[in-house]
Amino acid sequence: MSATRVALITGAASGLGLELARALRGEFELVLVDVNAEGLRACAAEFPDAARYLCDLADSEALQSLIEQLHMQLPRLDLLVNNAGITHRSLSRVTADEVLQRVMAVDYFAPVQLTQGLLPLLEANGGGAIVTIGSMAGWMPVIERAGYCAAKSALHQYFEVLRAELACAASPVRILQVYPSFLDTPIENHALDGSGGIANHPRSMVGKMRSSSWMAQRIVNALEQSKERLFPDRFTYFASVLYRLAPRLYQRLMQRRFGVSQS
């Protein structure tokens, strides 16, 4: 790799991660990380100059090994995009501990471990940026998503605290937290059920379904404007405000819209 800027994207083989790779490749050399070996092979044709790493982010030991490899192999790091994630559609009382643990491992512990491990690289060249893909589900409860909501809520709090600590330390690294609502991405096609299989009932949603390319462009624009938070969907943002101001009303509306299955 040359001395040009370097961007690392997790969950890069499909969905939002792939669209972000497409949006960033003119400005950055790419490092693509995914658990999907077939998807990474497809990326080799589209991004022949990109470095590609196969890693299951739920495996903390494998992730630590990846971090050590990156320190040895990357000349620099200017942008870290914590995009990879999984979800579930299942009632809390019938969701196995293993499902909750995997969702938390991928959606919370992995971004934190990767960020802490790569922060020295981000600070080394005068300051890079971290993009973390959260969710409005981290701001308000959603039926059948207890584990996902918990993980995204933890993610939000960790990076808000990290932002404040970096500012206190005069660190040049900046953080953009992104809060999408309903995106057309493979994460929903692979949503887990309560036992760890693939959920076979359709997702419920409110507002408009957005494309990954639509979301990726807004993230790039927010980075260019040095924004700290991105709320791309006004309808869902106002729903989160409603939850804070009138939680009982929000709960009634959520129950009416999302319903309750027995999955």
C-alpha positions as CSV (number, residue, x, y, z in Angstrom):
1,M,0.0,0.0,0.0
2,S,1.1,3.6,-0.7
3,A,1.0,6.6,1.6
4,T,-2.5,7.5,0.4
5,R,-5.3,7.4,3.0
6,V,-6.4,4.0,4.1
7,A,-10.0,3.0,5.2
8,L,-11.0,-0.3,6.9
9,I,-14.6,-1.4,6.6
10,T,-16.1,-4.3,8.5
11,G,-19.0,-6.2,7.0
12,A,-17.7,-5.0,3.6
13,A,-18.8,-7.9,1.4
14,S,-22.5,-6.9,1.1
15,G,-25.1,-4.3,1.9
16,L,-24.0,-1.0,3.4
17,G,-20.4,-2.0,3.8
18,L,-20.1,-2.8,0.1
19,E,-21.7,0.5,-0.8
20,L,-19.4,2.4,1.5
21,A,-16.4,0.6,-0.2
22,R,-17.7,1.8,-3.6
23,A,-18.2,5.3,-2.3
24,L,-14.8,5.6,-0.7
25,R,-12.5,3.8,-3.2
26,G,-11.6,7.0,-5.1
27,E,-10.3,8.6,-1.9
28,F,-8.9,5.7,0.1
29,E,-7.1,2.5,-0.3
30,L,-9.5,-0.1,1.1
31,V,-9.1,-2.8,3.7
32,L,-12.2,-5.1,3.6
33,V,-13.2,-7.4,6.5
34,D,-16.0,-9.9,6.5
35,V,-17.0,-13.3,7.7
36,N,-18.4,-14.2,4.2
37,A,-15.6,-15.8,2.2
38,E,-17.6,-16.0,-1.0
39,G,-18.5,-12.3,-0.7
40,L,-14.8,-11.4,-0.2
41,R,-13.9,-13.3,-3.3
42,A,-16.5,-11.3,-5.2
43,C,-14.9,-8.1,-3.8
44,A,-11.5,-9.2,-5.2
45,A,-12.9,-8.7,-8.7
46,E,-14.5,-5.3,-8.0
47,F,-11.7,-4.0,-5.7
48,P,-8.5,-5.7,-7.0
49,D,-6.2,-3.4,-5.1
50,A,-8.0,-3.8,-1.8
51,A,-6.6,-5.9,1.1
52,R,-9.2,-8.5,2.2
53,Y,-9.4,-10.3,5.6
54,L,-11.7,-13.1,6.5
55,C,-12.7,-12.9,10.2
56,D,-15.6,-13.9,12.4
57,L,-16.0,-10.8,14.6
58,A,-17.9,-12.8,17.2
59,D,-14.6,-14.6,17.9
60,S,-12.5,-12.3,20.1
61,E,-9.3,-14.3,19.7
62,A,-9.6,-14.2,15.9
63,L,-10.3,-10.5,16.1
64,Q,-7.3,-9.9,18.2
65,S,-5.2,-11.9,15.7
66,L,-6.5,-9.6,13.0
67,I,-5.7,-6.5,14.9
68,E,-2.1,-7.7,15.3
69,Q,-1.9,-8.5,11.6
70,L,-3.2,-5.0,10.7
71,H,-0.5,-3.3,12.9
72,M,2.2,-5.2,11.1
73,Q,0.8,-4.8,7.5
74,L,-0.9,-1.4,7.4
75,P,1.4,1.6,6.8
76,R,-1.3,3.9,8.3
77,L,-5.1,4.0,9.0
78,D,-7.2,7.0,8.4
79,L,-10.8,5.7,8.6
80,L,-12.3,2.8,10.6
81,V,-15.9,1.9,9.7
82,N,-17.5,-0.3,12.3
83,N,-20.3,-1.5,10.0
84,A,-20.7,-5.3,10.5
85,G,-23.7,-6.4,12.5
86,I,-26.3,-9.0,13.0
87,T,-29.9,-8.9,14.4
88,H,-32.6,-11.2,15.6
89,R,-36.4,-11.2,15.5
90,S,-37.6,-13.1,18.5
91,L,-39.4,-12.5,21.8
92,S,-37.1,-12.0,24.7
93,R,-38.5,-14.9,26.7
94,V,-37.8,-17.5,23.9
95,T,-34.4,-16.1,22.8
96,A,-31.6,-18.4,23.7
97,D,-28.6,-17.0,25.7
98,E,-26.3,-18.0,22.8
99,V,-28.3,-15.7,20.4
100,L,-28.1,-12.7,22.7
101,Q,-24.4,-13.4,23.3
102,R,-23.7,-13.5,19.5
103,V,-25.6,-10.4,18.8
104,M,-23.7,-8.6,21.6
105,A,-20.4,-10.0,20.4
106,V,-20.8,-8.8,16.8
107,D,-22.7,-5.5,17.4
108,Y,-20.9,-4.3,20.5
109,F,-17.8,-6.1,21.7
110,A,-16.2,-6.4,18.2
111,P,-16.4,-2.7,17.3
112,V,-15.1,-1.8,20.8
113,Q,-12.2,-4.3,20.6
114,L,-11.3,-3.2,17.0
115,T,-11.5,0.5,17.9
116,Q,-9.3,0.1,21.0
117,G,-6.8,-2.0,19.1
118,L,-6.5,0.3,16.1
119,L,-6.7,3.6,17.9
120,P,-2.9,4.1,17.9
121,L,-2.9,3.7,14.1
122,L,-5.6,6.2,13.7
123,E,-3.8,8.8,15.9
124,A,-0.4,8.2,14.3
125,N,-0.9,10.3,11.1
126,G,-2.4,13.4,12.5
127,G,-5.8,12.0,13.2
128,G,-8.2,9.7,11.5
129,A,-11.9,9.1,11.8
130,I,-14.2,6.4,13.2
131,V,-17.6,5.7,11.8
132,T,-19.9,3.5,13.9
133,I,-23.1,2.2,12.4
134,G,-25.6,2.3,15.3
135,S,-29.3,2.2,15.0
136,M,-32.4,4.1,16.1
137,A,-33.1,0.8,17.9
138,G,-30.4,1.9,20.3
139,W,-32.5,4.9,21.3
140,M,-35.9,3.3,21.7
141,P,-37.3,-0.1,22.4
142,V,-38.5,-2.3,19.5
143,I,-40.5,-5.5,20.0
144,E,-38.7,-8.7,19.2
145,R,-35.3,-6.9,19.2
146,A,-34.3,-6.8,22.8
147,G,-30.8,-8.1,22.2
148,Y,-30.2,-5.9,19.2
149,C,-31.6,-2.8,21.0
150,A,-29.3,-3.6,24.0
151,A,-26.2,-4.0,21.8
152,K,-26.8,-0.8,19.8
153,S,-27.6,1.1,23.0
154,A,-24.3,0.0,24.5
155,L,-22.5,0.9,21.3
156,H,-24.0,4.4,21.4
157,Q,-22.9,5.0,25.0
158,Y,-19.4,3.6,24.5
159,F,-18.6,5.9,21.6
160,E,-20.2,8.9,23.1
161,V,-17.9,8.5,26.1
162,L,-14.9,7.7,23.9
163,R,-15.6,11.0,22.0
164,A,-15.5,13.0,25.2
165,E,-12.3,11.3,26.4
166,L,-10.6,11.8,23.1
167,A,-11.5,15.5,23.2
168,C,-10.2,15.8,26.8
169,A,-6.9,14.2,25.6
170,A,-6.7,16.5,22.6
171,S,-6.7,13.5,20.4
172,P,-7.0,14.3,16.6
173,V,-9.4,11.3,16.1
174,R,-13.0,12.2,15.4
175,I,-16.1,10.0,15.7
176,L,-19.2,9.9,13.5
177,Q,-22.1,7.9,14.9
178,V,-24.8,6.9,12.4
179,Y,-28.3,6.0,13.3
180,P,-30.1,4.3,10.4
181,S,-33.6,3.0,10.7
182,F,-34.9,0.6,7.9
183,L,-32.3,-0.2,5.3
184,D,-32.5,-2.8,2.5
185,T,-29.5,-4.8,3.6
186,P,-28.8,-8.5,4.0
187,I,-28.7,-8.1,7.8
188,E,-32.5,-8.6,7.9
189,N,-32.4,-11.6,5.5
190,H,-30.1,-13.3,8.0
191,A,-31.9,-12.2,11.2
192,L,-31.7,-14.9,13.8
193,D,-34.7,-16.5,15.5
194,G,-34.9,-17.4,19.2
195,S,-33.0,-20.6,18.7
196,G,-30.2,-19.3,16.5
197,G,-31.7,-20.3,13.1
198,I,-32.9,-17.8,10.4
199,A,-36.1,-16.1,11.3
200,N,-38.8,-17.1,8.9
201,H,-41.4,-14.3,9.6
202,P,-41.1,-11.0,7.8
203,R,-39.7,-7.9,9.4
204,S,-42.1,-5.1,10.6
205,M,-41.2,-1.5,9.8
206,V,-42.4,2.0,9.9
207,G,-41.4,4.9,7.6
208,K,-39.6,4.4,4.3
209,M,-37.2,1.6,3.3
210,R,-33.9,3.2,2.2
211,S,-31.2,1.7,0.0
212,S,-27.7,1.0,1.1
213,S,-26.3,3.3,-1.6
214,W,-28.6,6.1,-0.3
215,M,-27.2,5.6,3.2
216,A,-23.6,5.3,2.1
217,Q,-23.7,8.7,0.3
218,R,-25.1,10.4,3.4
219,I,-22.3,8.9,5.5
220,V,-19.7,10.2,3.1
221,N,-21.2,13.6,3.1
222,A,-21.4,13.6,6.9
223,L,-17.7,12.7,7.1
224,E,-16.8,15.5,4.7
225,Q,-18.7,17.9,6.9
226,S,-17.1,16.6,10.1
227,K,-20.4,15.8,11.7
228,E,-20.5,13.9,15.0
229,R,-24.0,12.3,14.5
230,L,-26.1,11.4,11.5
231,F,-29.8,10.9,11.8
232,P,-30.8,10.2,8.1
233,D,-34.5,9.3,8.8
234,R,-36.5,12.1,10.3
235,F,-39.6,9.9,11.0
236,T,-37.6,7.5,13.1
237,Y,-35.8,10.3,14.9
238,F,-39.1,11.9,15.9
239,A,-40.2,8.4,17.1
240,S,-37.2,8.3,19.4
241,V,-38.1,11.8,20.7
242,L,-41.7,10.7,21.2
243,Y,-40.4,7.7,23.3
244,R,-38.6,10.1,25.6
245,L,-41.4,12.6,26.0
246,A,-44.4,10.2,26.0
247,P,-43.1,6.6,26.6
248,R,-46.6,5.2,27.2
249,L,-47.9,6.6,23.9
250,Y,-44.9,5.3,22.1
251,Q,-45.3,1.9,23.6
252,R,-49.0,1.7,22.5
253,L,-48.1,2.8,19.0
254,M,-45.3,0.3,18.8
255,Q,-47.4,-2.6,20.0
256,R,-50.1,-1.7,17.4
257,R,-47.6,-1.4,14.6
258,F,-45.2,-4.3,15.3
259,G,-47.5,-6.7,17.0
260,V,-46.2,-9.8,18.8
261,S,-45.4,-13.1,17.3
262,Q,-44.5,-16.2,19.3
263,S,-41.1,-16.7,17.6
